């Protein structure tokens, strides 16, 4: 329930990867645990996602009011004080929205597993719902005649390898291959204005990496080219290094490889790079509670 509180939504597959990685039972154990919590009204079971070609459609779970009260009584800060079951159920019917959100959560699960297995911490995490509560509007870079737009990444989190190093701040963008060039280039212009404008003060950090996860290598190279073209046209070519693209799946790729291996590319350089620097040694403790703490402060 603490994990669902932090991530907002989870499926049995995500819960299984995070808490029961040694269970090779097609997530049946995780499904039983979630079903029991839902039957006891601690979790709200949302509508199924579209049925795949093989197997049954996964269920999506979020905290119910009883679960929220249970965590609050034990001193766990709730990510959001706002809760309406009818709105949660309505969102579940919007399948593209939910599939996109779950894809972002897959990356957050991979980050949590990285923290469990290596000397890495996640000092701050803001999910999409938290980011939407404190939206930042900017004038897209190089487009003085356009209207200000809201910039809301799919998630924002920090990873820190040692206590002596500054945390790396990551704004996550999930691409499902549906955005046309004009829409993507406008997003790049907005993200550029956001990163060089109000971002640092609002998030209280001095760095940003915009990590873009795409479905295929072809789509990766397409978005790299569109991003390079937009940054060049807007006179923002120096920002190329803050955009990183990968087609690696956070579900099937080992978390250490996903973050530490050269699986990422910038818009202007074909040589692959890593999202984070060299992997630290594996830690002795596998405490899985601290990284689930909600962020202590909201975006200003």
N, C-alpha and C positions, 0 to 999 in steps of 0.2 A: 504493500500500500504506500510506503514511503517512495518507492520508485515511481509509481503511477502519479503520486502527488507532484514529483519533480518533472516528469515527462508529459503529464496531462493525459495521455492515452497510451495503452499498450495492448499487444496481442499475446496470446499464449507463446507463440514462437519467440517474441522478444523477451518475455519473462524467462523462458527456458534458456535462451542464450546467456542471459545475465546471471541467473541464479542457479541453474541446474545444467551446466555445460557437460557434465558427465552422464546425463540421462540421454540415452539413445533410443527413445521410445516415441518419436514423432510428436513430442511435446504433450503426451497424454498426461504425465504427472502435473505439468504446469496447468493444463486445462482443468484437471480435477481441483487443484488448489483455487484457481480463479472461479470456477463454478460454485464451489462451496462458499467463497466470500460473497459472490453475487446472491446466492440463495439466502444468506444471512443479512443481506441488504447493506454490506459494507462497500460493495462495488456496484456500479450501474453497467449492465450489459447492453451494449449498443447494437444496432442493426448489423447484420452480416455484410461483409464486403462482397463484391461480385464473385460468383462461383467460378473457380478455375476449371481448366479442362479435366484435370485429375484431382480427386479428393473433394472435400467440402470447403465451403468458404469460411475463413477465420472470423471469429468474433472480436470485437474491440471493447475494451473495458476502461472505465474511468471511475474516479471516486464518487460514491454516493454520499448523501448527507450523513448517514451513520458512520461511514468510514472517515469522513472529514472530522466529525466530532470525536471519534476514537483517537485520531492522530493528535488533534488539538489538546485533548485531555492529557496526553503523554508528552506535551511540550514540543511537538513537532510543528514548526511554523508552516502554515498552509501557503502554497504558492499564490492562491487567489482566494480572496474572501467572498467573491461573487460566485453564486451557484444557482442555476436554474435547470432542473432536470429536463424540462421541455426543450430548452435550447440545445442541450447536449444531444438529445434524441434527434432534433431537427438537423443538426450538423452531420449526424451519422448518415442521413439520407443523401447527403451531397457527396457521393462516392469519390469524385476527383479530389475534392478537398481532403477527405479522410486519407486517401491513398498517398497524397502528397505529404500530409502531416506525418503519417507513419514512416514514410521514407526518410524524413528528417530525423525521426526518433531512432531509426536504425543507426544513424551516424552517432547519435548521443549514446546509444547502448555500446557501440564500439569504443567510444571515448571512455565510458565507465569501466569497461573491461580492461582497457589500457592502464587505467589508474590502479586497478586491482593487481595487475600482473607486473607493473614496472614502477620505478620511482618517479611517478607522475601524480600530480594532484589536479583537481578541478576546483579552483577556489571560487569560481562564479559560474552560474548557468542561468540563462533566461530563455524560456521556451517561447513559442510563437504567441501564446496568449498574453504573457507578460509584456512582450514587445509591443503588442497591439494596444496595450493600455497606456503606453507612453510614446506614441508615434512622433516622429520627427519629420517635418516637412522641409523640403529643400528645392531650390531652383536647379534643374538639371544642368550640369556643366556644358557650356558651349551652346545653350539653348535659351538665350535671354528673353525670347518672346513666348516661351511655353509657360504653362501654369505650374506653380509649386506642386510637388507630389510628395506623398508619404513614403518613407523608406522603412520597410519592415522585413528584416531577414527572416528566414525560416527558423533560425535559432541563433543564439549567440552564447559562446562559452569561452572560458580560459583554461589553458593547460600550462602547468608549471612543472619543470623537471626537477629542480632543486630549490631549496629555500633561498639560495643566493641569487637566483636568476629571476628576472621579471617574467610574469606570466605572458604567454602568447595568446592574444585575443583573436578569436575566430568567429567571423560572421558566415553562417552557412546558407548556401543557396542550392536548392534541389531543382534540377531541370529534368523534365520528363519528355523532352523532345517535341513540345507542342508550340513553343513560342516562335513567332516569325522574326525575321531580322529586325524590322522596325521596332517591335516591342522589346526585344532584347537590348538593342542599342540604347533605347530610352532608359532601360533599367541600369545599364552601365553608366550612363550620364548621371543618373540620380545617385547611384552608389558612389561615384567619384565625388560629387558635390557633398554628399553625406560624410565620406571619409576625411575630406579636407576641410570640412566646415564644423558643424556642431557635434560631431561624433566624439571627439576626445573629451570634451567637457561633460557631455551627457553620460558617457560610460566610464569616466574617470580612468582612462588608460591612454598610453602614448603610442600604441601600435594597433594595427589591424591587418588581418589576412582574410580575404574574401574567398572562401573555399567553395568551389562550384562542383557538385557531383552530378555527372551526366550518365545516360544509359549505355552509350557506345563510344568507341574511339572516333568514329566519323562525326558524331555530334560534338564531341570534345573539340576536335579541330575546327569545326564550323563555328562554335562559340568563341574559340580563341581568335579566329580571324575577324569575326564581327566586333569583338572587344578591342582588338588592336586597331581596327579601322575607326571605331568611335573615339577611342582615346587620342588617336593621332589627329582626327578632325577637330576635336575640342581643345587641342593643345595640352593634353594631359598624358602624353606618352610616358612621362616619368612615373606614372602610377601603375604601369604594367606589372611591376613586381608584386603588387598586393593582391592581384587576381591569380588564383591557382585553380587548375581544372584537372579532374580525374574521371575516368570511366570505371575505376575499381569499385567493386561492390562492397559496402561496409558489412554486408551479411556473410558473404562467402570469402572475403579476404581477412586473414588474421589481423587483429587490431594493431599489432606492432608493425606489420607490413603496411597497413593502410596509412598509418601516421608517420612511420620512420623510413620506409622504403621510397626510392625515387619513382613514385607512381603519379606524380603531379607535373603539370606543365604550365608555364606562363604564356601570355598571349604572344610575346615576341621572340621566344627562344624555344627551339625544338629539343634541347637537352632536358631530360626529365630531372625533377628535383623532389625532395621530400617535404612534407608539410611541417614536420618538426625535425630538429637536429638529432644527432646520434642517440640511440636508445640507451637509457640508463640501465644499470644492473637490476635484476629482479629483486623485489623487496621481500623481506622475510615475513611480514605480516600481510594478511589478505583481508583485513577489515573492510567490509563492504558497506559501511554505514555513512562515513563522513562525506563521501562525494555526493550523497543524495540530499544534502542540506540545500534548501532553496536559497537563492541569492539574498543577502542581508539588506540590500538596498535596491530600489527600483531605478530605472533610467530617469534622470531629471528632465 
